[in-house]
Amino acid sequence: MENKNMEKVENVDLILKSTWLAVSKMYSELAHDHDATAVQALTLLKIDPKEGTRSTNLGPKMAIEPTSLTRIIKLLEDNGYIYKEKTSNDKREVIIKLTEKGLNSRNLSKEAVVNFNKAVMDRILPEKMDIFKEVMGDILMIANNLNNKK
C-alpha cells in the first residue's frame, strides 16, 4: 500500500513539473520572438503602468531573489524598458517606471497571458476549472506546510 502512495506522489510532482515546463517554454518562445526573456516580460507585467512600482515590492511579487531581480532591472533599464525614480520622502527608495518601449512590451506580454488564459478557459469547463483551482490551492498549502516544518 505504501508503495502505491509513493507512485501517486511522484505522479503529482511529474504532472506539475511537466505542465509548468510546457507553459514556461511557451512564454519563453513568445518572449524570444520579441528579443526578451519570459522573466523580463514577467517583470514588466508586475510594474504598475501608471504609478510605477517600488523596487522593494517587485521581488516578493515575482518570488525571485533580490540579486536576480537587480540583474533583471539593470538589463531592462540598459535596454530602455524602464527607468528609476527616487521617491521624494526617502532618497534611498526607488520607484521603477515603464518607458514607452516598456509599456508597449508590457502590453504584448499582457496580451500573451490573456490569450493563454482565454484558450484554457475556452477548452475547460468552469466546474473543472473550479476543481483545478481548489486542488492547486490544496497542493500549495501542503507544500508550504512541508516547507515550514524544516
N, CA, C and O of each residue as an XYZ file, in Angstrom:
600
protein
N       0.831     -1.197      0.000
C       0.000      0.000      0.000
C       0.871      1.255      0.000
O       0.586      2.213     -0.719
N       1.928      1.247      0.804
C       2.792      2.423      0.894
C       3.458      2.724     -0.447
O       3.634      3.888     -0.807
N       3.826      1.683     -1.181
C       4.449      1.850     -2.486
C       3.510      2.540     -3.469
O       3.938      3.384     -4.256
N       2.228      2.179     -3.419
C       1.231      2.779     -4.308
C       1.101      4.280     -4.036
O       0.984      5.067     -4.975
N       1.122      4.682     -2.764
C       1.047      6.095     -2.409
C       2.269      6.862     -2.925
O       2.143      8.009     -3.354
N       3.443      6.238     -2.887
C       4.654      6.887     -3.390
C       4.523      7.154     -4.890
O       4.955      8.204     -5.366
N       3.935      6.222     -5.639
C       3.728      6.416     -7.073
C       2.844      7.632     -7.319
O       3.120      8.428     -8.218
N       1.785      7.781     -6.528
C       0.884      8.918     -6.692
C       1.611     10.229     -6.438
O       1.403     11.203     -7.162
N       2.458     10.265     -5.423
C       3.213     11.479     -5.110
C       4.117     11.830     -6.284
O       4.197     12.989     -6.690
N       4.796     10.826     -6.827
C       5.677     11.073     -7.961
C       4.861     11.560     -9.165
O       5.308     12.438     -9.903
N       3.679     10.997     -9.360
C       2.857     11.418    -10.482
C       2.397     12.860    -10.343
O       2.413     13.607    -11.321
N       1.991     13.260     -9.154
C       1.573     14.642     -8.928
C       2.739     15.569     -9.246
O       2.579     16.564     -9.952
N       3.895     15.239     -8.727
C       5.085     16.030     -8.952
C       5.392     16.125    -10.460
O       5.681     17.206    -10.973
N       5.325     14.999    -11.147
C       5.624     14.965    -12.578
C       4.604     15.769    -13.384
O       4.975     16.485    -14.314
N       3.334     15.655    -13.036
C       2.291     16.416    -13.736
C       2.519     17.911    -13.554
O       2.458     18.671    -14.521
N       2.782     18.337    -12.316
C       3.037     19.751    -12.050
C       4.250     20.248    -12.835
O       4.200     21.297    -13.478
N       5.323     19.492    -12.774
C       6.563     19.916    -13.425
C       6.404     19.935    -14.943
O       6.810     20.899    -15.591
N       5.824     18.894    -15.515
C       5.648     18.824    -16.968
C       4.771     19.957    -17.476
O       5.058     20.575    -18.502
N       3.697     20.220    -16.741
C       2.777     21.285    -17.137
C       3.473     22.628    -17.073
O       3.393     23.415    -18.017
N       4.163     22.902    -15.963
C       4.835     24.187    -15.842
C       5.928     24.347    -16.891
O       6.107     25.440    -17.429
N       6.662     23.276    -17.190
C       7.710     23.363    -18.213
C       7.116     23.714    -19.576
O       7.694     24.509    -20.318
N       5.961     23.123    -19.910
C       5.309     23.424    -21.192
C       4.850     24.882    -21.249
O       5.042     25.558    -22.261
N       4.252     25.357    -20.178
C       3.787     26.753    -20.121
C       4.997     27.688    -20.175
O       4.994     28.676    -20.909
N       6.012     27.374    -19.406
C       7.220     28.189    -19.360
C       7.880     28.254    -20.737
O       8.325     29.320    -21.163
N       7.943     27.121    -21.430
C       8.534     27.070    -22.766
C       7.726     27.944    -23.729
O       8.299     28.668    -24.543
N       6.404     27.875    -23.633
C       5.539     28.677    -24.494
C       5.832     30.166    -24.278
O       6.017     30.909    -25.243
N       5.875     30.604    -23.006
C       6.151     32.006    -22.704
C       7.567     32.403    -23.126
O       7.777     33.507    -23.630
N       8.528     31.517    -22.926
C       9.916     31.816    -23.317
C      10.037     32.011    -24.824
O      10.730     32.919    -25.284
N       9.361     31.159    -25.589
C       9.418     31.283    -27.048
C       8.736     32.564    -27.520
O       9.218     33.220    -28.444
N       7.618     32.920    -26.892
C       6.944     34.176    -27.238
C       7.846     35.370    -26.927
O       7.961     36.297    -27.728
N       8.477     35.337    -25.765
C       9.371     36.433    -25.373
C      10.568     36.508    -26.325
O      10.995     37.593    -26.721
N      11.099     35.344    -26.682
C      12.253     35.281    -27.581
C      11.931     35.924    -28.931
O      12.788     36.565    -29.539
N      10.703     35.752    -29.391
C      10.276     36.369    -30.655
C      10.364     37.891    -30.601
O      10.411     38.556    -31.636
N      10.387     38.436    -29.382
C      10.466     39.893    -29.196
C      11.785     40.301    -28.535
O      11.878     41.347    -27.893
N      12.812     39.442    -28.710
C      14.152     39.704    -28.176
C      14.155     39.961    -26.671
O      14.836     40.867    -26.190
N      13.391     39.163    -25.936
C      13.331     39.301    -24.477
C      13.307     37.904    -23.859
O      13.351     36.895    -24.562
N      13.237     37.873    -22.531
C      13.072     36.602    -21.828
C      11.730     36.626    -21.112
O      11.145     37.689    -20.904
N      11.255     35.462    -20.741
C       9.985     35.370    -20.020
C      10.074     36.095    -18.681
O       9.094     36.697    -18.244
N      11.222     36.050    -18.028
C      11.383     36.723    -16.733
C      11.327     38.240    -16.921
O      10.755     38.945    -16.090
N      11.910     38.740    -17.994
C      11.828     40.174    -18.279
C      10.372     40.574    -18.516
O       9.910     41.600    -18.016
N       9.657     39.751    -19.287
C       8.246     40.031    -19.564
C       7.438     40.023    -18.265
O       6.594     40.894    -18.051
N       7.697     39.041    -17.401
C       7.000     38.962    -16.113
C       7.297     40.205    -15.269
O       6.406     40.744    -14.613
N       8.539     40.649    -15.290
C       8.912     41.839    -14.527
C       8.115     43.049    -15.012
O       7.592     43.817    -14.204
N       8.025     43.216    -16.325
C       7.263     44.340    -16.876
C       5.794     44.256    -16.462
O       5.162     45.278    -16.193
N       5.252     43.036    -16.412
C       3.849     42.854    -16.009
C       3.619     43.234    -14.551
O       2.522     43.658    -14.187
N       4.631     43.087    -13.724
C       4.490     43.371    -12.293
C       4.694     44.852    -11.953
O       4.523     45.261    -10.805
N       5.060     45.646    -12.961
C       5.249     47.088    -12.738
C       3.947     47.799    -13.078
O       3.416     47.646    -14.178
N       3.440     48.572    -12.138
C       2.207     49.326    -12.353
C       2.433     50.306    -13.510
O       3.335     51.141    -13.445
N       1.620     50.209    -14.564
C       1.859     51.034    -15.749
C       1.651     52.539    -15.524
O       2.210     53.351    -16.261
N       0.872     52.912    -14.536
C       0.610     54.340    -14.285
C       1.521     54.921    -13.198
O       2.158     55.956    -13.396
N       1.572     54.241    -12.051
C       2.291     54.771    -10.886
C       3.720     54.261    -10.754
O       4.519     54.840    -10.018
N       4.044     53.188    -11.456
C       5.328     52.541    -11.227
C       5.217     51.652     -9.991
O       4.167     51.603     -9.351
N       6.285     50.960     -9.662
C       6.283     50.045     -8.519
C       7.586     50.202     -7.758
O       8.657     50.298     -8.358
N       7.493     50.228     -6.439
C       8.702     50.312     -5.612
C       9.558     49.080     -5.880
O       9.050     47.963     -5.975
N      10.844     49.299     -5.998
C      11.758     48.185     -6.288
C      11.674     47.117     -5.202
O      11.812     45.927     -5.487
N      11.448     47.541     -3.952
C      11.374     46.584     -2.843
C      10.118     45.709     -2.915
O      10.075     44.644     -2.299
N       9.105     46.142     -3.653
C       7.877     45.352     -3.792
C       7.925     44.365     -4.953
O       7.117     43.437     -5.009
N       8.859     44.553     -5.879
C       8.919     43.682     -7.055
C       9.328     42.249     -6.722
O       8.703     41.300     -7.196
N      10.368     42.088     -5.915
C      10.866     40.749     -5.569
C       9.781     39.834     -5.026
O       9.581     38.740     -5.553
N       9.064     40.266     -3.967
C       8.001     39.417     -3.423
C       6.888     39.121     -4.435
O       6.310     38.034     -4.416
N       6.584     40.082     -5.318
C       5.538     39.866     -6.329
C       5.946     38.784     -7.324
O       5.097     38.107     -7.905
N       7.252     38.631     -7.512
C       7.743     37.697     -8.519
C       8.327     36.425     -7.926
O       8.623     35.476     -8.653
N       8.493     36.401     -6.625
C       9.081     35.248     -5.934
C      10.479     34.924     -6.470
O      10.801     33.769     -6.751
N      11.304     35.977     -6.606
C      12.697     35.749     -7.006
C      13.625     36.466     -6.049
O      13.220     37.389     -5.342
N      14.865     36.034     -6.036
C      15.875     36.574     -5.131
C      16.258     38.002     -5.530
O      16.259     38.341     -6.714
N      16.584     38.836     -4.536
C      16.961     40.224     -4.823
C      18.123     40.371     -5.812
O      18.111     41.276     -6.646
N      19.132     39.483     -5.725
C      20.269     39.600     -6.657
C      19.835     39.340     -8.099
O      20.301     40.012     -9.019
N      18.949     38.371     -8.294
C      18.434     38.091     -9.639
C      17.616     39.271    -10.132
O      17.729     39.675    -11.290
N      16.795     39.818     -9.256
C      15.953     40.953     -9.620
C      16.811     42.161     -9.996
O      16.493     42.875    -10.947
N      17.882     42.390     -9.262
C      18.784     43.507     -9.555
C      19.342     43.386    -10.967
O      19.404     44.374    -11.700
N      19.750     42.171    -11.353
C      20.275     41.941    -12.711
C      19.204     42.216    -13.765
O      19.478     42.855    -14.781
N      17.977     41.729    -13.518
C      16.882     41.910    -14.472
C      16.558     43.398    -14.625
O      16.385     43.891    -15.740
N      16.479     44.100    -13.506
C      16.165     45.533    -13.541
C      17.250     46.298    -14.302
O      16.947     47.180    -15.106
N      18.506     45.959    -14.045
C      19.609     46.627    -14.747
C      19.505     46.393    -16.251
O      19.667     47.323    -17.040
N      19.236     45.157    -16.642
C      19.112     44.820    -18.059
C      17.943     45.572    -18.704
O      18.078     46.117    -19.799
N      16.795     45.597    -18.015
C      15.629     46.308    -18.539
C      15.915     47.807    -18.657
O      15.484     48.455    -19.610
N      16.640     48.344    -17.686
C      16.979     49.767    -17.727
C      17.968     50.043    -18.866
O      17.797     50.999    -19.623
N      18.996     49.206    -18.983
C      20.001     49.375    -20.042
C      19.376     49.288    -21.438
O      19.842     49.933    -22.377
N      18.317     48.483    -21.561
C      17.667     48.304    -22.862
C      16.494     49.260    -23.090
O      15.780     49.148    -24.087
N      16.302     50.197    -22.166
C      15.322     51.252    -22.376
C      13.868     50.894    -22.085
O      12.962     51.569    -22.573
N      13.629     49.842    -21.296
C      12.258     49.444    -20.967
C      11.731     50.144    -19.714
O      10.529     50.368    -19.569
N      12.655     50.484    -18.813
C      12.267     51.089    -17.536
C      13.233     52.212    -17.184
O      14.305     52.339    -17.774
N      12.832     53.016    -16.217
C      13.743     53.977    -15.608
C      13.430     54.026    -14.123
O      12.338     53.661    -13.687
N      14.412     54.487    -13.352
C      14.257     54.559    -11.895
C      14.008     56.002    -11.489
O      14.580     56.940    -12.045
N      13.138     56.145    -10.506
C      12.836     57.471     -9.974
C      12.913     57.390     -8.453
O      12.287     56.528     -7.838
N      13.678     58.285     -7.857
C      13.762     58.299     -6.387
C      12.485     58.924     -5.829
O      11.918     59.840     -6.424
N      12.041     58.417     -4.681
C      10.851     58.994     -4.057
C      11.241     60.291     -3.372
O      12.403     60.496     -3.020
N      10.270     61.158     -3.186
C      10.573     62.445     -2.552
C      10.811     62.278     -1.043
O      11.577     63.036     -0.447
N      10.155     61.289     -0.431
C      10.281     61.084      1.024
C      11.642     60.519      1.397
O      12.326     61.064      2.263
N      12.036     59.435      0.750
C      13.252     58.710      1.115
C      14.093     58.530     -0.145
O      13.721     57.777     -1.045
N      15.210     59.214     -0.204
C      16.049     59.196     -1.413
C      16.640     57.809     -1.702
O      17.089     57.545     -2.817
N      16.640     56.918     -0.684
C      17.147     55.557     -0.917
C      16.119     54.711     -1.635
O      16.473     53.741     -2.305
N      14.855     55.063     -1.506
C      13.768     54.289     -2.102
C      13.630     54.643     -3.582
O      13.669     55.811     -3.968
N      13.468     53.606     -4.393
C      13.390     53.804     -5.836
C      12.079     53.231     -6.365
O      11.642     52.150     -5.971
N      11.468     53.994     -7.272
C      10.275     53.509     -7.951
C      10.683     53.181     -9.390
O      11.314     53.986    -10.075
N      10.306     51.985     -9.821
C      10.602     51.548    -11.178
C       9.407     51.958    -12.049
O       8.261     51.628    -11.743
N       9.692     52.674    -13.128
C       8.622     53.119    -14.029
C       8.912     52.644    -15.441
O      10.065     52.466    -15.834
N       7.848     52.445    -16.190
C       7.966     51.980    -17.571
C       8.201     53.146    -18.521
O       7.606     54.213    -18.370
N       9.067     52.935    -19.495
C       9.214     53.881    -20.592
C       8.122     53.532    -21.615
O       7.372     52.575    -21.423
N       8.042     54.289    -22.667
C       7.078     53.980    -23.745
C       7.368     52.587    -24.318
O       6.449     51.802    -24.554
N       8.643     52.292    -24.537
C       9.059     50.969    -25.026
C       8.650     49.876    -24.037
O       8.167     48.814    -24.429
N       8.853     50.156    -22.754
C       8.489     49.196    -21.712
C       6.992     48.963    -21.656
O       6.540     47.832    -21.477
N       6.218     50.036    -21.809
C       4.764     49.927    -21.799
C       4.276     49.100    -22.991
O       3.375     48.272    -22.848
N       4.869     49.325    -24.160
C       4.499     48.535    -25.347
C       4.812     47.055    -25.137
O       4.002     46.190    -25.471
N       5.986     46.769    -24.583
C       6.364     45.375    -24.319
C       5.470     44.761    -23.253
O       5.103     43.590    -23.340
N       5.122     45.552    -22.250
C       4.218     45.074    -21.196
C       2.872     44.703    -21.802
O       2.289     43.678    -21.449
N       2.381     45.534    -22.712
C       1.094     45.254    -23.360
C       1.150     43.971    -24.188
O       0.186     43.206    -24.207
N       2.273     43.729    -24.872
C       2.452     42.476    -25.618
C       2.450     41.282    -24.666
O       1.838     40.251    -24.945
N       3.140     41.437    -23.543
C       3.203     40.362    -22.549
C       1.817     40.083    -21.977
O       1.413     38.930    -21.822
N       1.105     41.151    -21.669
C      -0.239     41.005    -21.106
C      -1.157     40.299    -22.102
O      -1.966     39.452    -21.724
N      -1.023     40.654    -23.358
C      -1.829     40.021    -24.405
C      -1.550     38.517    -24.482
O      -2.472     37.719    -24.651
N      -0.281     38.139    -24.359
C       0.095     36.724    -24.395
C      -0.535     35.970    -23.226
O      -1.054     34.867    -23.399
N      -0.488     36.570    -22.034
C      -1.068     35.942    -20.844
C      -2.587     35.826    -20.999
O      -3.164     34.777    -20.714
N      -3.228     36.896    -21.448
C      -4.687     36.896    -21.631
C      -5.082     35.844    -22.664
O      -6.048     35.109    -22.461
N      -4.344     35.766    -23.768
C      -4.660     34.784    -24.817
C      -4.528     33.355    -24.311
O      -5.363     32.503    -24.616
N      -3.464     33.089    -23.529
C      -3.294     31.745    -22.982
C      -4.438     31.405    -22.031
O      -5.020     30.324    -22.111
N      -4.755     32.335    -21.131
C      -5.837     32.092    -20.177
C      -7.174     31.901    -20.893
O      -7.982     31.063    -20.492
N      -7.403     32.672    -21.942
C      -8.642     32.533    -22.714
C      -8.684     31.160    -23.389
O      -9.725     30.502    -23.388
N      -7.578     30.733    -23.956
C      -7.524     29.421    -24.615
C      -7.829     28.307    -23.616
O      -8.530     27.351    -23.947
N      -7.311     28.428    -22.406
C      -7.573     27.431    -21.358
C      -9.048     27.462    -20.989
O      -9.699     26.419    -20.930
N      -9.577     28.657    -20.740
C     -10.981     28.788    -20.319
C     -11.954     28.328    -21.410
O     -13.030     27.809    -21.112
N     -11.568     28.522    -22.669
C     -12.427     28.090    -23.780
C     -12.510     26.565    -23.890
O     -13.490     26.029    -24.408
N     -11.477     25.869    -23.401
C     -11.422     24.414    -23.570
C     -11.757     23.624    -22.310
O     -11.983     22.415    -22.371
N     -11.788     24.308    -21.172
C     -12.034     23.596    -19.914
C     -13.309     24.133    -19.270
O     -13.481     25.339    -19.094
N     -14.193     23.207    -18.927
C     -15.465     23.600    -18.313
C     -15.237     24.337    -16.999
O     -14.301     24.017    -16.266
N     -16.086     25.324    -16.691
C     -15.930     26.092    -15.446
C     -15.890     25.212    -14.197
O     -15.129     25.489    -13.270
N     -16.706     24.153    -14.165
C     -16.716     23.267    -12.988
C     -15.340     22.603    -12.812
O     -14.840     22.464    -11.695
N     -14.740     22.195    -13.946
C     -13.425     21.570    -13.877
C     -12.369     22.592    -13.447
O     -11.438     22.254    -12.715
N     -12.513     23.825    -13.895
C     -11.582     24.885    -13.513
C     -11.663     25.152    -12.018
O     -10.642     25.367    -11.365
N     -12.884     25.138    -11.472
C     -13.064     25.341    -10.033
C     -12.356     24.239     -9.245
O     -11.696     24.507     -8.241
N     -12.499     23.006     -9.707
C     -11.845     21.875     -9.037
C     -10.323     22.006     -9.153
O      -9.593     21.775     -8.189
N      -9.862     22.380    -10.343
C      -8.426     22.569    -10.561
C      -7.861     23.604     -9.582
O      -6.835     23.371     -8.943
N      -8.540     24.744     -9.472
C      -8.077     25.806     -8.568
C      -8.066     25.330     -7.119
O      -7.141     25.630     -6.365
N      -9.092     24.593     -6.743
C      -9.171     24.077     -5.372
C      -8.031     23.100     -5.102
O      -7.369     23.182     -4.067
N      -7.805     22.176     -6.032
C      -6.741     21.180     -5.869
C      -5.372     21.860     -5.842
O      -4.530     21.517     -5.013
N      -5.143     22.823     -6.743
C      -3.851     23.515     -6.752
C      -3.646     24.299     -5.456
O      -2.529     24.368     -4.943
N      -4.707     24.882     -4.931
C      -4.622     25.567     -3.638
C      -4.244     24.607     -2.532
O      -3.420     24.921     -1.673
N      -4.863     23.415     -2.563
C      -4.532     22.392     -1.563
C      -3.079     21.950     -1.682
O      -2.389     21.805     -0.673
N      -2.612     21.734     -2.912
C      -1.224     21.309     -3.129
C      -0.267     22.392     -2.646
O       0.751     22.090     -2.024
N      -0.589     23.649     -2.929
C       0.241     24.761     -2.469
C       0.306     24.781     -0.945
O       1.378     24.961     -0.367
N      -0.825     24.597     -0.306
C      -0.878     24.592      1.156
C      -0.043     23.430      1.727
O       0.698     23.608      2.694
N      -0.170     22.258      1.125
C       0.599     21.083      1.579
C       2.103     21.359      1.432
O       2.880     21.102      2.352
N       2.502     21.885      0.264
C       3.914     22.169      0.035
C       4.418     23.223      1.020
O       5.512     23.086      1.568
N       3.628     24.270      1.249
C       4.029     25.306      2.215
C       4.146     24.732      3.624
O       5.079     25.071      4.353
N       3.211     23.869      4.016
C       3.282     23.239      5.331
C       4.525     22.370      5.463
O       5.188     22.389      6.501
N       4.847     21.610      4.424
C       6.049     20.770      4.459
C       7.297     21.634      4.506
O       8.259     21.286      5.190
N       7.300     22.757      3.790
C       8.467     23.668      3.808
C       8.636     24.302      5.183
O       9.763     24.508      5.634
N       7.539     24.611      5.846
C       7.614     25.269      7.158
C       8.058     24.331      8.261
O       8.452     24.787      9.334
N       8.004     23.024      8.020
C       8.437     22.047      9.038
C       9.954     21.946      9.109
O      10.497     21.397     10.067
N      10.642     22.473      8.099
C      12.114     22.359      8.063
C      12.749     23.248      9.086
O      13.974     23.283      9.198
